[in-house]
Structures are given as C-alpha cells and as structure tokens.
C-alpha cells in the first residue's frame, strides 16, 4: 500500500530542545517537501528536495534543517533557533512538482 | 511571485445546497491551479487541477472548478453538498518548478 507516513502524530517538546520529525514515502517519488501550517495562513514551504543528497530552502527555512540520505526519507529537524515552532507540519512527495501527495501531518507543541 | 487569495475564511451551507468557494490568483503567465481538501488533523488531498485546455475541470467527490482568466479566478463548485464535505479547502497556484503557493483556506461547515 503506497503512501507517505509521518511520525509521530503528536509531539511535545520543551523550549530549547531540537526535535526531528520523520517523513517516509514508498511511492518512489524523487521530490519531497516540508510545509508548515498555521491557522489562517495556509501552507508555507520550509524545505524541498528534488533528488537524494540535495535540498533547497523554501520561504521559511530559518530555524529548520533537513537531510536527504535516502530517496524514501526526508526528516525535518526543528532547532532551538526557530522562534515559534508550535505548528502543524506536513510532508509531501511528488513525481512531478505540481502533483504533490501529502502525509497525515505531525502536530508539534513546544512549551 | 504568484499568490492566492481565498476571500472567505468560513462558509456554512445546508446539506443538499449548492456550494461555491472562491479563489483568486496573481500570476504573470498561465498558471497551474489546484484545489485541495483537508479534514481536521489530516493531510491534504488533491481534488482537481487545471493546467490547460477546457476551463471547466472535473474532480473527485463531485467537485468541479472553472478557470476564468479574465477574472483571475478558479472557483470550486459542487451542486449538492453532503455532510461529509465539511472540511477545509485550499486553493493553490504554481507556475515554476517547486514554487507552489497556497491560499489561507476556507473552512466549510455543513448544516443538517
């Protein structure tokens, strides 16, 4: 059964700690994306990767880091430098950039 | 850079009534346009997309959208809404590789 998995669904962290969100896909897609979603603001692109070992910053990359060591995996680290990390994070993948498939999301709460 | 405006933050319709969700975009060339739906706490699902050709696009779940270049709009419609359509709907526009912009979303409530 092909798809995108994100884990965990809910994540709680203390301020000042780094946290890594998992994203795995078995759709054999080359491109993967991370978006942040806040109420009333739609989705904003954090990072994207078109091929293994390569990734590009999106509109709001500050305070985040990613890696793409395997085609199937694109983990996102929210660092302590991110000023407002509490949000809903969505991972997506695509064969062509314009047809993105989304995972179920991870809700991160930092207190 | 392209941008998307969804003028309605929240819409309430009665079950069985027709629905139209508005989307206006800004883009210098021919855009690629999309509508996605998101159930609470879930990811986004693609409803339909427009690249070129027929300006009336059919999607899944009985939805359709019409591209009107003169009005820079791509409104989503459904003739008869079902309670299961209650969700948040996002319009998106793209034109260059990996540069897709999403609207802020419209939350749809369906009254019994």
Interface residues (C-beta under 8 A of the other chain):
Chain A: X4 X6 X9 X31 X33 X40 X41 X42 X43 X44 X45 X48 X50 X56 X90 X92 X97 X98 X99 X100 X101 X102 X103 X104 X105 X107
Chain B: X4 X9 X32 X34 X36 X41 X42 X43 X44 X45 X46 X49 X51 X90 X94 X97 X98 X100 X102 X103 X104 X105
